[in-house]
Amino acid sequence: MRTYLTLLLDTRRAKRDGSYPIIFRLTHLRKTTSISTGYSILEKYWDSRKCTIKKTYTKVDSIARLNTLLLKEEARANDIINQLYDKGKLNYLSITQVKNRITRNSTYDSFYKYGESLAEDLKAAHRYGTARNYSGIVSVLKTFTKGKDLKFNELNYDFIKRFERYHYAKGNSVNSLSSYLRAIKAIYNKGIKAGLIESEAYPFIHYTIRQTPTEKRALSIEDIRKIITLELPKDMVLFRYRNYFICSFLLYGMNFTDMAHLKVDNIINDRIKFRRKKTGKLYDIKITDQLAEILNIYLMGKSRDSYIFPIIKREDPALQEREISWERQRYNRGLKTIAELCGIEQKLTTYVSRHSFATQAMLNDVPLQAISAMLGHSKLNTTQIYLKSLPTNILDDYNEKLVAAI
């Protein structure tokens, strides 16, 4: 193992009183750095051969006790190094990361400060949705702990159970708790990777995040046809919202944020090519006749760097996020009116087109793997969440076929 600690007196840095700091010299992969012990003495009191403070030192009540404290701290640091070595992690860490593991394991970092720093990093990367989730859960937990800081080692199984009881006592739902806990889990996992806490402390090993099934979101093909054939004046705002909905359906259930960011130069050789904002996955979708008919309404007179849909108007990413959020709210209100005009009882939202696309693809025998790729999911179980409940009328048809066969 090429990593080790040495307890020594750092004679390179004299203090005003002529004393020198006692440090641990950390050597890792031929690089060195120092870790402070918080103690300093005059050079005449340091035994360089034994790496201990001499008995002649008079500024503490017990020299033996002080030497024992330094030995214990050295043993603790070596234990951390040995654990990293046993787990096969040591050679893949920089010397700064090893030092941080040693120093942070004695103090433990604030879960709040780390969560807030992640949120700031996400904002800088223009990932405002996830940033809001992280900031939101930190705010909720601060209310729960009445403003008291929360260290990583304090966020354990018992803490989560107490937070669960607190959440339900306020009359909140299972799914809202699930949303909070998923954000906590994500931040905690990043903390483990950053070396702020050991994986053995992971509080979700024995805790399962529950979620109740939500209301079915997929429309029948008949209801989708009603929306397509709904007669609306072109100067009416509902005309635009109806077009958003149908375009989303025809673009593999594209979410609203990705639609808002589509530009004319995403159209190449009668195909739409773009990367999902959320995952970075590349899409390459053929423009069908139905889709071209709608897109042509918004492409007239626009340059290659113009946005296709009239949603984003400013250049600043933070302001663009607000514009998308405001238009999404107006769009959802407009979908409610469209549902009423079409006689659709189900609640329409921006997500319904995505779920409807997935369900209709399944009912038309598109393989699950293909549906998953079209939705941009990295895991099949994410796609299965979209498809976990078939429409009741489809189940009725299957049942009638079974009964008829008897």
C-alpha positions as semicolon CSV with decimal commas, in nm:
position;residue;x (nm);y (nm);z (nm)
1;M;0,000;0,000;0,000
2;R;0,149;0,332;-0,111
3;T;-0,045;0,544;0,137
4;Y;0,071;0,614;0,491
5;L;0,075;0,872;0,774
6;T;0,367;1,013;0,969
7;L;0,330;1,217;1,287
8;L;0,588;1,496;1,292
9;L;0,672;1,853;1,388
10;D;0,639;2,087;1,091
11;T;0,951;2,302;1,136
12;R;0,884;2,483;0,809
13;R;0,612;2,700;0,964
14;A;0,705;2,873;1,290
15;K;0,434;3,053;1,486
16;R;0,479;3,392;1,651
17;D;0,572;3,234;1,982
18;G;0,844;3,025;1,816
19;S;0,649;2,698;1,835
20;Y;0,581;2,464;1,542
21;P;0,259;2,279;1,455
22;I;0,233;1,904;1,512
23;I;0,094;1,753;1,195
24;F;0,027;1,427;1,017
25;R;0,222;1,404;0,693
26;L;-0,002;1,212;0,452
27;T;0,174;1,038;0,164
28;H;-0,040;0,898;-0,118
29;L;0,078;0,779;-0,459
30;R;0,410;0,969;-0,420
31;K;0,238;1,295;-0,326
32;T;0,232;1,452;0,019
33;T;0,011;1,690;0,214
34;S;-0,034;1,783;0,579
35;I;-0,323;1,738;0,822
36;S;-0,331;1,959;1,129
37;T;-0,365;1,809;1,477
38;G;-0,445;2,143;1,637
39;Y;-0,137;2,129;1,864
40;S;0,195;2,318;1,849
41;I;0,509;2,309;2,068
42;L;0,863;2,439;2,078
43;E;1,111;2,225;1,887
44;K;1,304;2,135;2,204
45;Y;1,001;1,945;2,336
46;W;0,963;1,719;2,031
47;D;1,121;1,373;2,020
48;S;1,180;1,325;1,645
49;R;1,297;0,965;1,691
50;K;0,987;0,847;1,881
51;C;0,751;1,103;1,714
52;T;0,615;1,203;2,056
53;I;0,614;1,501;2,289
54;K;0,889;1,485;2,549
55;K;0,808;1,449;2,917
56;T;0,979;1,782;2,985
57;Y;0,690;1,968;2,819
58;T;0,505;2,156;3,099
59;K;0,210;2,330;2,931
60;V;-0,034;2,041;2,979
61;D;-0,132;1,845;3,289
62;S;-0,055;1,506;3,137
63;I;0,201;1,448;2,861
64;A;0,103;1,080;2,847
65;R;-0,261;1,171;2,784
66;L;-0,171;1,415;2,504
67;N;0,055;1,158;2,335
68;T;-0,225;0,901;2,366
69;L;-0,472;1,141;2,199
70;L;-0,233;1,189;1,907
71;L;-0,185;0,813;1,874
72;K;-0,562;0,758;1,878
73;E;-0,609;1,017;1,606
74;E;-0,336;0,852;1,401
75;A;-0,501;0,513;1,450
76;R;-0,840;0,655;1,341
77;A;-0,688;0,805;1,026
78;N;-0,504;0,481;0,944
79;D;-0,827;0,288;0,994
80;I;-0,995;0,506;0,730
81;I;-0,704;0,448;0,491
82;N;-0,721;0,072;0,551
83;Q;-1,098;0,067;0,488
84;L;-1,050;0,249;0,158
85;Y;-0,778;0,001;0,065
86;D;-0,991;-0,303;0,156
87;K;-1,279;-0,170;-0,056
88;G;-1,047;-0,121;-0,354
89;K;-1,108;0,256;-0,358
90;L;-0,776;0,391;-0,235
91;N;-0,580;0,390;-0,561
92;Y;-0,861;0,572;-0,741
93;L;-0,868;0,870;-0,504
94;S;-0,653;1,181;-0,522
95;I;-0,450;1,285;-0,219
96;T;-0,699;1,566;-0,156
97;Q;-0,987;1,317;-0,156
98;V;-0,803;1,090;0,090
99;K;-0,733;1,388;0,315
100;N;-1,098;1,491;0,298
101;R;-1,207;1,140;0,395
102;I;-0,983;1,159;0,703
103;T;-1,081;1,510;0,814
104;R;-1,451;1,489;0,727
105;N;-1,502;1,159;0,906
106;S;-1,413;1,335;1,229
107;T;-1,646;1,631;1,182
108;Y;-1,924;1,519;0,941
109;D;-2,056;1,763;0,684
110;S;-2,388;1,941;0,685
111;F;-2,650;1,769;0,471
112;Y;-2,816;2,110;0,426
113;K;-2,505;2,290;0,303
114;Y;-2,420;2,006;0,067
115;G;-2,775;1,994;-0,073
116;E;-2,773;2,370;-0,127
117;S;-2,433;2,355;-0,299
118;L;-2,565;2,085;-0,534
119;A;-2,866;2,304;-0,613
120;E;-2,636;2,595;-0,701
121;D;-2,427;2,370;-0,926
122;L;-2,743;2,249;-1,099
123;K;-2,860;2,606;-1,158
124;A;-2,522;2,686;-1,314
125;A;-2,577;2,386;-1,543
126;H;-2,927;2,519;-1,625
127;R;-3,094;2,216;-1,463
128;Y;-3,347;2,424;-1,275
129;G;-3,605;2,153;-1,213
130;T;-3,371;1,926;-1,015
131;A;-3,223;2,233;-0,843
132;R;-3,572;2,324;-0,718
133;N;-3,621;1,970;-0,588
134;Y;-3,297;1,980;-0,388
135;S;-3,360;2,329;-0,249
136;G;-3,717;2,231;-0,170
137;I;-3,630;1,925;0,039
138;V;-3,362;2,118;0,229
139;S;-3,624;2,381;0,314
140;V;-3,876;2,116;0,425
141;L;-3,619;1,941;0,645
142;K;-3,512;2,272;0,800
143;T;-3,873;2,327;0,905
144;F;-3,886;1,975;1,049
145;T;-3,563;2,025;1,249
146;K;-3,674;2,379;1,350
147;G;-3,372;2,537;1,185
148;K;-3,115;2,312;1,352
149;D;-2,840;2,193;1,120
150;L;-2,851;1,832;1,001
151;K;-2,525;1,640;0,965
152;F;-2,493;1,342;0,731
153;N;-2,444;1,099;1,022
154;E;-2,767;1,230;1,182
155;L;-2,974;1,153;0,873
156;N;-3,027;0,788;0,962
157;Y;-3,313;0,536;0,956
158;D;-3,466;0,670;1,280
159;F;-3,457;1,025;1,143
160;I;-3,642;0,919;0,828
161;K;-3,908;0,737;1,030
162;R;-3,959;1,047;1,247
163;F;-3,984;1,261;0,933
164;E;-4,238;1,014;0,790
165;R;-4,458;1,042;1,103
166;Y;-4,427;1,422;1,094
167;H;-4,528;1,429;0,726
168;Y;-4,839;1,212;0,774
169;A;-4,941;1,400;1,089
170;K;-4,975;1,712;0,874
171;G;-5,224;1,529;0,652
172;N;-4,987;1,495;0,356
173;S;-4,998;1,212;0,103
174;V;-4,787;0,901;0,048
175;N;-4,676;1,026;-0,294
176;S;-4,560;1,366;-0,167
177;L;-4,351;1,186;0,098
178;S;-4,213;0,965;-0,180
179;S;-4,109;1,275;-0,374
180;Y;-3,929;1,420;-0,070
181;L;-3,752;1,095;0,012
182;R;-3,633;1,045;-0,345
183;A;-3,469;1,389;-0,329
184;I;-3,307;1,302;0,008
185;K;-3,187;0,973;-0,138
186;A;-3,034;1,143;-0,443
187;I;-2,844;1,399;-0,233
188;Y;-2,726;1,130;0,011
189;N;-2,600;0,909;-0,273
190;K;-2,399;1,199;-0,411
191;G;-2,262;1,259;-0,061
192;I;-2,141;0,897;-0,047
193;K;-1,967;0,935;-0,383
194;A;-1,806;1,259;-0,264
195;G;-1,673;1,080;0,045
196;L;-1,878;1,285;0,293
197;I;-2,025;0,973;0,452
198;E;-1,957;0,601;0,428
199;S;-2,192;0,378;0,230
200;E;-2,242;0,163;0,543
201;A;-2,435;0,455;0,695
202;Y;-2,686;0,459;0,405
203;P;-3,030;0,507;0,571
204;F;-3,234;0,351;0,289
205;I;-3,092;-0,001;0,326
206;H;-3,385;-0,103;0,546
207;Y;-3,634;0,163;0,437
208;T;-3,854;0,123;0,130
209;I;-3,997;0,433;-0,035
210;R;-4,364;0,363;-0,101
211;Q;-4,584;0,517;-0,368
212;T;-4,955;0,476;-0,442
213;P;-5,079;0,436;-0,801
214;T;-5,185;0,766;-0,953
215;E;-5,489;0,833;-1,168
216;K;-5,466;0,687;-1,518
217;R;-5,332;0,950;-1,755
218;A;-5,352;0,783;-2,096
219;L;-5,626;0,883;-2,338
220;S;-5,810;0,644;-2,565
221;I;-5,744;0,678;-2,938
222;E;-6,101;0,808;-2,975
223;D;-6,033;1,096;-2,736
224;I;-5,709;1,178;-2,914
225;R;-5,901;1,199;-3,243
226;K;-6,152;1,436;-3,078
227;I;-5,867;1,672;-2,987
228;I;-5,715;1,652;-3,338
229;T;-6,047;1,726;-3,514
230;L;-6,162;1,998;-3,272
231;E;-6,247;2,308;-3,477
232;L;-6,066;2,612;-3,333
233;P;-5,994;2,956;-3,486
234;K;-5,624;2,999;-3,565
235;D;-5,608;3,326;-3,370
236;M;-5,740;3,157;-3,055
237;V;-5,485;3,065;-2,787
238;L;-5,650;2,720;-2,753
239;F;-5,548;2,651;-3,114
240;R;-5,184;2,677;-3,009
241;Y;-5,233;2,461;-2,698
242;R;-5,409;2,192;-2,899
243;N;-5,114;2,194;-3,140
244;Y;-4,868;2,159;-2,851
245;F;-5,055;1,852;-2,731
246;I;-5,068;1,682;-3,071
247;C;-4,705;1,765;-3,150
248;S;-4,598;1,613;-2,819
249;F;-4,791;1,295;-2,903
250;L;-4,641;1,276;-3,254
251;L;-4,288;1,338;-3,119
252;Y;-4,273;1,023;-2,906
253;G;-4,449;1,195;-2,616
254;M;-4,193;1,477;-2,600
255;N;-4,213;1,672;-2,275
256;F;-4,299;2,041;-2,272
257;T;-3,951;2,170;-2,181
258;D;-3,792;1,990;-2,476
259;M;-4,062;2,120;-2,711
260;A;-4,003;2,475;-2,587
261;H;-3,631;2,447;-2,671
262;L;-3,680;2,310;-3,023
263;K;-3,526;2,536;-3,286
264;V;-3,563;2,548;-3,662
265;D;-3,210;2,412;-3,700
266;N;-3,320;2,095;-3,518
267;I;-3,500;2,008;-3,843
268;I;-3,257;1,826;-4,071
269;N;-3,360;1,635;-4,385
270;D;-3,727;1,606;-4,280
271;R;-3,629;1,479;-3,936
272;I;-3,617;1,640;-3,592
273;K;-3,285;1,586;-3,415
274;F;-3,232;1,709;-3,060
275;R;-3,104;1,608;-2,714
276;R;-3,335;1,576;-2,416
277;K;-3,264;1,844;-2,158
278;K;-3,313;1,599;-1,871
279;T;-3,096;1,309;-1,986
280;G;-2,892;1,432;-2,283
281;K;-3,028;1,143;-2,494
282;L;-3,017;1,210;-2,867
283;Y;-3,349;1,192;-3,055
284;D;-3,386;1,148;-3,430
285;I;-3,755;1,150;-3,527
286;K;-3,905;1,139;-3,875
287;I;-4,147;1,424;-3,948
288;T;-4,474;1,263;-4,054
289;D;-4,731;1,439;-4,274
290;Q;-4,951;1,507;-3,969
291;L;-4,659;1,659;-3,778
292;A;-4,540;1,864;-4,079
293;E;-4,887;2,017;-4,114
294;I;-4,865;2,162;-3,762
295;L;-4,495;2,258;-3,773
296;N;-4,540;2,455;-4,097
297;I;-4,772;2,693;-3,910
298;Y;-4,484;2,796;-3,683
299;L;-4,192;2,781;-3,929
300;M;-4,301;3,056;-4,168
301;G;-4,050;3,343;-4,187
302;K;-3,819;3,209;-3,915
303;S;-3,439;3,186;-3,927
304;R;-3,246;2,868;-3,847
305;D;-3,164;2,980;-3,491
306;S;-3,524;3,072;-3,403
307;Y;-3,735;2,869;-3,160
308;I;-4,013;2,681;-3,338
309;F;-4,285;2,744;-3,082
310;P;-4,360;3,090;-2,932
311;I;-4,264;2,998;-2,575
312;I;-3,907;3,119;-2,515
313;K;-3,843;3,485;-2,593
314;R;-3,533;3,574;-2,388
315;E;-3,171;3,460;-2,389
316;D;-3,097;3,426;-2,018
317;P;-3,140;3,055;-1,916
318;A;-3,296;3,144;-1,578
319;L;-3,552;3,370;-1,748
320;Q;-3,618;3,101;-2,008
321;E;-3,699;2,858;-1,728
322;R;-3,956;3,104;-1,593
323;E;-4,108;3,155;-1,936
324;I;-4,147;2,780;-1,980
325;S;-4,299;2,745;-1,633
326;W;-4,551;3,025;-1,690
327;E;-4,650;2,895;-2,034
328;R;-4,687;2,541;-1,894
329;Q;-4,934;2,673;-1,635
330;R;-5,134;2,853;-1,905
331;Y;-5,113;2,544;-2,127
332;N;-5,255;2,321;-1,852
333;R;-5,544;2,561;-1,797
334;G;-5,605;2,561;-2,173
335;L;-5,605;2,179;-2,182
336;K;-5,879;2,179;-1,920
337;T;-6,097;2,391;-2,152
338;I;-6,010;2,170;-2,452
339;A;-6,119;1,861;-2,256
340;E;-6,454;2,027;-2,184
341;L;-6,502;2,123;-2,550
342;C;-6,424;1,765;-2,659
343;G;-6,640;1,604;-2,392
344;I;-6,339;1,429;-2,237
345;E;-6,399;1,353;-1,870
346;Q;-6,038;1,273;-1,788
347;K;-5,819;1,557;-1,664
348;L;-5,580;1,675;-1,937
349;T;-5,227;1,789;-1,846
350;T;-4,898;1,824;-2,029
351;Y;-4,805;1,470;-1,920
352;V;-5,115;1,308;-2,069
353;S;-4,981;1,322;-2,425
354;R;-4,665;1,138;-2,314
355;H;-4,856;0,867;-2,127
356;S;-5,105;0,840;-2,412
357;F;-4,826;0,788;-2,664
358;A;-4,675;0,510;-2,450
359;T;-5,007;0,334;-2,399
360;Q;-5,114;0,355;-2,763
361;A;-4,773;0,225;-2,870
362;M;-4,819;-0,073;-2,642
363;L;-5,173;-0,140;-2,766
364;N;-5,037;-0,140;-3,121
365;D;-4,790;-0,414;-3,028
366;V;-4,479;-0,193;-3,027
367;P;-4,217;-0,389;-2,823
368;L;-4,146;-0,262;-2,472
369;Q;-3,778;-0,204;-2,555
370;A;-3,878;0,016;-2,849
371;I;-4,128;0,214;-2,640
372;S;-3,858;0,266;-2,376
373;A;-3,616;0,397;-2,641
374;M;-3,881;0,625;-2,788
375;L;-3,959;0,773;-2,447
376;G;-3,590;0,820;-2,376
377;H;-3,582;0,598;-2,068
378;S;-3,254;0,441;-1,959
379;K;-3,431;0,161;-1,768
380;L;-3,722;-0,061;-1,872
381;N;-3,882;-0,041;-1,527
382;T;-3,928;0,335;-1,579
383;T;-4,125;0,258;-1,895
384;Q;-4,327;-0,004;-1,709
385;I;-4,442;0,266;-1,465
386;Y;-4,601;0,443;-1,762
387;L;-4,765;0,120;-1,873
388;K;-4,849;-0,042;-1,539
389;S;-5,227;-0,010;-1,582
390;L;-5,412;-0,074;-1,906
391;P;-5,732;0,123;-1,970
392;T;-6,037;-0,052;-1,817
393;N;-6,216;-0,088;-2,151
394;I;-5,918;-0,282;-2,293
395;L;-5,932;-0,521;-1,998
396;D;-6,308;-0,558;-2,053
397;D;-6,247;-0,654;-2,418
398;Y;-5,990;-0,915;-2,317
399;N;-6,229;-1,057;-2,058
400;E;-6,514;-1,082;-2,312
401;K;-6,287;-1,274;-2,550
402;L;-6,200;-1,518;-2,272
403;V;-6,564;-1,564;-2,174
404;A;-6,664;-1,620;-2,539
405;A;-6,401;-1,891;-2,568
406;I;-6,553;-2,095;-2,283
